[in-house]
Amino acid sequence: MDLSDLSVLKSNVEFLQHLHRESVFKHGFAPLWNKCEATDPYNISGIICSAPVLKAIGKLIKQKFNEKCSEETILAAVHRIIEDKMDPVLIKPFKVSKSRKASAIPKKEPENLVESKPIEEEVK
């Protein structure tokens, strides 16, 4: 990193902020680390090889070519694409966490609920 080059100084400062004492104590590396992990080619390959993505690819193939392909066939094609650059054995499978899926769907409350009075009040 060259700090004397003013044309890249702004982007270098962004990286240097993570070396500050407060940043280290307040876990300032976490967002940077998460971004690196999220964009790791093996993690992205795992996402591409996940069941939801394979199903989406299958739907697109059906729309464009009017051809139905199994997930195994699509997965084999994806592996052919990525095996030139990386070892498919090292690809980590990706699974969508159920807690994120559930929280993303807003809960609807029933509209026609009649407020009920406690039984004791009705008896009186």
HELIX and SHEET records of a PDB file:
HELIX    1   1 LEU A    9  LEU A   16  1                                   8    
HELIX    2   2 GLN A   17  LEU A   19  5                                   3    
HELIX    3   3 ARG A   21  PHE A   25  1                                   5    
HELIX    4   4 PHE A   29  ALA A   38  1                                  10    
HELIX    5   5 PRO A   41  ILE A   48  1                                   8    
HELIX    6   6 ALA A   51  PHE A   65  1                                  15    
HELIX    7   7 GLU A   71  ILE A   82  1                                  12    
HELIX    8   8 PRO A   88  LEU A   90  5                                   3    
HELIX    9   9 LYS A   98  ALA A  104  1                                   7    
HELIX   10  10 ILE A  119  VAL A  123  1                                   5    
END                                                                             
